[in-house]
Each structure stands twice: as structure tokens, then as C-alpha cells.
Amino acid sequence: MNNSTMLWTGRVMTGLFALFMLGASIAPKLLGMPVAEETLAQLGWPAGYALTIGLIELACLALYLIPRTSVLGAVLMMSLLGGAMATQVRAESPLFSHILFSAYLGLFMWGGLWLRDPRLRQLFPAIRETAR
């Protein structure tokens, strides 16, 4: 795959990840939708945490979308997704549909960043050349 194709594929993946996070995760919490508080209550979170979690998600997403801070944003977002995964484990949710969903999102997020950032591809190459 040439660099231009990788860049645009990474941008599309990043855009899809951002739209998903905004629509499915951040927006309900920031808009104070009852579904956000109800879902958190079902997972064992006390009332009133939805707005705080939504603001943290929004901050991580903003850092991820800014090229200079994208790696920091990805690390922080992955930390947040790890917390979501731990919450699902504690709630004894189904493995592949609930617990691992955060890992799927994280892999998609990192994949988009890897494709659009040549420095990250240099740090983590898909194929390592062996010395002869």
C-alpha cells in the first residue's frame, strides 16, 4: 500500500472512530440523556458520573484528533477503554460482545493512527527487515 492510500485509510478509520465515540458514547453523557445514567447504574456506577466520564472521553478524543498530541490521546483513550473493559468484567458481561468491545475499539483507533502517522509505523513496523 502506498503512503497516500495508507494516509487516507487512516484518516477514514480515525473519522469513523471519532464519529462512533461522539455518537454512541460521548453525546448521551454530555447531553444528560437518561440512558447514560441508567446504563452506568446497571454496571454498578453511582449516579452522577456520566457527565464526568463524557468530558474525559471528549478530552481524550480531542487529543487523539490533534496530530501533535495524537499518540498521547490514543494512550489516554486506551486507558479509558481499559477501565470500561474492567467495568464490564466486574459486571460479568458477555466476553465477546461486551468485555472485548473496548479492545476492538482500541485496535481500530490504533490502526487508524498507525496508518496515518509514519513515525508510529517506523516505531512499530508491520514487517521487520532481518539483517543479512
C-alpha positions in Angstrom: 0.0 0.0 0.0 1.5 3.4 -0.9 1.8 6.2 1.6 -1.2 8.2 0.2 -3.5 5.2 0.4 -2.3 4.5 3.9 -2.8 8.1 5.0 -6.4 8.3 3.6 -7.3 4.9 5.0 -6.0 6.0 8.4 -8.0 9.3 8.2 -11.2 7.4 7.3 -10.6 5.0 10.2 -9.9 7.9 12.6 -13.0 9.7 11.4 -15.2 6.6 11.9 -13.8 6.1 15.3 -14.4 9.8 16.2 -18.0 9.6 14.9 -18.7 6.4 16.9 -17.2 7.9 20.1 -19.2 11.1 19.6 -22.5 9.5 18.7 -22.6 6.4 20.9 -20.6 7.3 23.9 -19.9 11.0 24.5 -23.1 12.6 23.2 -25.5 10.7 25.5 -23.4 11.6 28.5 -22.8 15.2 27.7 -26.4 15.8 26.7 -27.6 14.2 30.0 -29.7 11.5 28.3 -31.3 9.2 30.9 -29.9 6.1 29.0 -26.4 7.1 30.0 -27.1 7.2 33.7 -29.3 4.1 33.5 -26.5 2.1 31.8 -23.9 3.3 34.2 -26.2 2.3 37.1 -26.7 -1.2 35.7 -22.9 -1.5 35.6 -22.6 -0.5 39.2 -21.5 3.2 38.9 -23.1 5.6 41.4 -25.3 8.3 40.0 -23.8 11.5 38.6 -20.7 10.1 36.9 -22.0 10.2 33.3 -21.1 13.9 32.6 -17.6 13.4 34.1 -16.9 10.3 32.0 -18.2 12.1 28.9 -15.9 15.0 29.5 -12.9 12.8 29.9 -13.8 10.9 26.7 -14.2 14.1 24.9 -10.8 15.4 26.1 -9.1 12.1 25.1 -10.8 12.2 21.7 -9.7 15.8 21.1 -6.1 14.9 22.0 -6.3 11.9 19.6 -7.6 14.0 16.7 -4.8 16.7 17.1 -1.8 15.4 15.1 0.8 16.7 17.6 -1.0 15.0 20.6 -2.5 12.0 18.8 -0.3 9.4 20.5 -1.0 10.8 23.9 -4.7 10.9 23.1 -4.5 7.3 21.9 -2.8 6.2 25.1 -5.3 8.0 27.3 -8.2 6.7 25.3 -6.9 3.2 25.6 -6.6 3.7 29.3 -10.3 4.8 29.4 -11.3 1.8 27.3 -9.4 -0.4 29.7 -11.4 1.0 32.5 -14.6 0.3 30.5 -13.4 -3.3 30.0 -12.7 -3.7 33.7 -16.2 -2.4 34.5 -17.7 -5.0 32.1 -15.6 -7.8 33.7 -16.8 -6.8 37.1 -20.4 -6.7 35.9 -19.9 -10.3 34.5 -21.0 -9.2 31.0 -20.6 -11.4 27.9 -17.0 -11.8 26.8 -17.0 -11.2 23.0 -19.9 -8.7 22.8 -19.3 -6.5 25.9 -16.0 -7.1 27.6 -13.8 -7.2 24.4 -15.7 -4.4 22.7 -13.3 -1.9 24.2 -10.4 -3.9 22.8 -12.0 -3.9 19.3 -12.4 -0.1 19.5 -8.8 0.3 20.7 -7.4 -1.8 17.9 -9.4 0.2 15.4 -8.3 3.5 16.9 -4.6 2.5 17.0 -4.9 1.1 13.4 -6.1 4.4 12.2 -3.3 6.2 13.9 -0.7 3.7 12.7 -1.9 4.2 9.1 -1.8 8.0 9.2 1.4 8.5 11.2 4.7 7.4 9.5 6.6 7.9 12.8 4.4 5.3 14.5 4.8 2.9 11.6 8.6 3.3 11.9 8.4 2.6 15.7 6.1 -0.4 15.2 6.7 -1.8 11.7 4.3 -4.4 10.3 7.3 -6.4 9.0 10.8 -6.2 10.4 13.7 -6.5 8.0 16.2 -9.0 9.1 19.9 -8.2 8.8 21.8 -10.5 6.5 
